[in-house]
Amino acid sequence: MQLVSSEIIGVQSGRRGRTRSEALLLTGAVILLNAFGNLFLAYGMKHREAVSVNPLDYIRALFDPIVAIGVGLLVLWLLTRMALMSWADLSFVVPLTALGYVLSAIFGRFFLNEHVSVKQWIGMLLIFAGTALVSTTQHRTGQRKRGRQTGCLPEREGS
């Protein structure tokens, strides 16, 4: 399964192009950070007192070491996902990184002993199949060029 085409990724004015291996590495990081961040966050929250609607309960939960690790991993997930979105199209990144949610559910089943129904397993299989299909498409449909709009939204100044 080819996750990213062998073309140079993210050729933009003043920026170095991204290679296939760099894109694969970053995609893997996005997926793993999402799954492990969700695992630590869920584990930490399940082993605390029930959290009410009081915002102070959530702030106190952040000081739990396991919850803090989960939040930290999810912050890193967001930052790496932002970088990946600068390298490839949204329509490519979002379906491909959905594997992180599948992996999160698998972690929930095997590390947190959560029950996963047959319908949920089928849903995860469909997500995996969709991800495999999207991974065969081009990662970027067009090059970003200064002074030319490629979509509905106006380009930002300096881009």
C-alpha positions in Angstrom: 0.0 0.0 0.0 1.5 3.3 -1.1 0.6 6.0 1.4 2.1 8.9 -0.4 3.2 9.3 -4.0 6.9 9.4 -4.8 6.6 13.0 -6.0 8.1 15.8 -3.9 5.6 17.0 -1.3 4.8 20.6 -0.5 6.7 22.5 -3.1 6.0 26.0 -2.0 7.7 29.3 -2.5 10.7 29.5 -0.3 10.2 26.1 1.3 12.1 22.9 0.8 10.0 20.1 -0.8 9.1 17.1 1.4 10.2 13.6 0.4 8.0 10.5 0.5 9.8 9.1 3.5 9.4 12.4 5.4 5.7 12.4 4.7 5.4 8.7 5.7 7.2 9.4 8.9 5.1 12.4 9.8 1.9 10.5 8.9 2.9 7.7 11.2 3.7 10.1 14.0 0.3 11.8 13.6 -1.5 8.4 13.8 0.6 7.1 16.8 0.4 10.4 18.8 -3.4 10.4 18.4 -3.8 6.8 19.5 -1.4 7.0 22.5 -2.6 10.4 23.5 -6.2 9.1 23.6 -5.2 6.0 25.5 -3.3 7.9 28.2 -6.1 10.5 28.5 -8.8 7.8 28.8 -6.9 5.7 31.3 -6.1 8.7 33.4 -9.7 10.0 33.4 -11.2 6.5 34.1 -9.0 6.2 37.2 -10.1 9.5 38.8 -13.2 10.6 40.6 -16.1 11.4 38.3 -15.6 14.9 36.8 -18.6 17.2 37.2 -19.5 20.2 35.1 -17.3 22.4 37.3 -14.3 23.6 35.1 -12.0 23.3 38.2 -12.4 19.5 38.1 -10.9 19.5 34.6 -8.1 21.8 35.7 -7.3 19.5 38.6 -7.4 16.5 36.3 -4.7 18.0 34.2 -2.3 17.6 37.2 -2.8 13.9 37.2 0.5 12.6 35.6 -1.3 10.1 33.2 -3.8 12.7 32.1 -1.0 15.2 31.6 0.9 12.7 29.4 -2.2 12.1 27.3 -2.8 15.9 26.9 0.8 16.4 26.0 0.7 13.7 23.4 -2.5 15.2 21.9 -0.8 18.6 21.8 2.1 17.1 19.8 -0.5 15.3 17.7 -2.1 18.6 16.8 1.2 20.2 15.9 2.3 17.3 13.7 -1.1 17.2 12.0 -0.7 20.9 11.3 2.6 20.3 9.7 1.2 17.4 7.6 -1.7 19.6 6.4 0.9 22.1 5.2 2.4 19.3 3.1 -0.7 17.6 1.7 -4.4 18.2 0.9 -7.0 18.2 3.6 -8.9 15.6 1.6 -5.9 13.3 1.8 -4.7 14.0 5.4 -8.0 13.6 7.2 -9.0 10.2 5.9 -5.5 8.8 6.2 -5.0 10.0 9.7 -8.4 8.5 10.7 -6.3 5.3 11.4 -5.5 7.0 14.7 -9.1 6.6 15.8 -9.1 2.9 14.7 -5.9 2.3 16.7 -7.4 4.2 19.7 -10.4 1.8 19.7 -8.1 -1.2 19.4 -6.1 0.2 22.4 -9.3 0.7 24.3 -10.2 -2.9 23.7 -6.9 -4.5 24.6 -5.4 -2.1 27.2 -8.6 -0.7 28.9 -10.7 -3.9 28.6 -13.5 -2.0 26.8 -16.2 -3.9 25.1 -16.1 -3.5 21.3 -19.2 -4.7 19.5 -19.3 -6.4 16.2 -20.8 -3.3 14.6 -17.9 -1.2 16.0 -15.4 -3.7 14.5 -17.1 -3.5 11.2 -17.1 0.3 11.3 -13.3 0.2 12.0 -12.8 -2.2 9.1 -14.7 0.3 6.9 -12.5 3.1 8.1 -9.4 1.1 7.4 -10.7 0.2 3.9 -11.4 3.9 3.2 -8.0 4.8 4.4 -6.4 2.2 2.1 -8.4 3.6 -0.8 -7.5 7.3 -0.1 -3.8 6.3 0.3 -3.7 5.4 -3.3 -4.6 8.9 -4.4 -2.4 11.9 -4.9 -1.5 13.7 -1.8 -1.7 17.2 -3.4 -4.1 18.0 -6.2 -2.3 21.3 -7.2 0.7 23.4 -6.4 0.1 26.6 -4.4 1.3 29.6 -6.4 1.6 33.2 -5.3 -1.2 35.3 -6.7 -3.4 32.4 -7.8 -6.4 31.1 -5.9 -6.8 27.3 -5.9 -10.0 27.2 -3.9 -13.0 29.2 -2.7 -11.2 30.9 0.2 -9.0 33.9 -0.6 -5.3 33.4 -0.1 -3.7 34.9 2.9 -1.2 37.7 2.5 2.3 36.4 2.6 1.4 32.9 1.4 
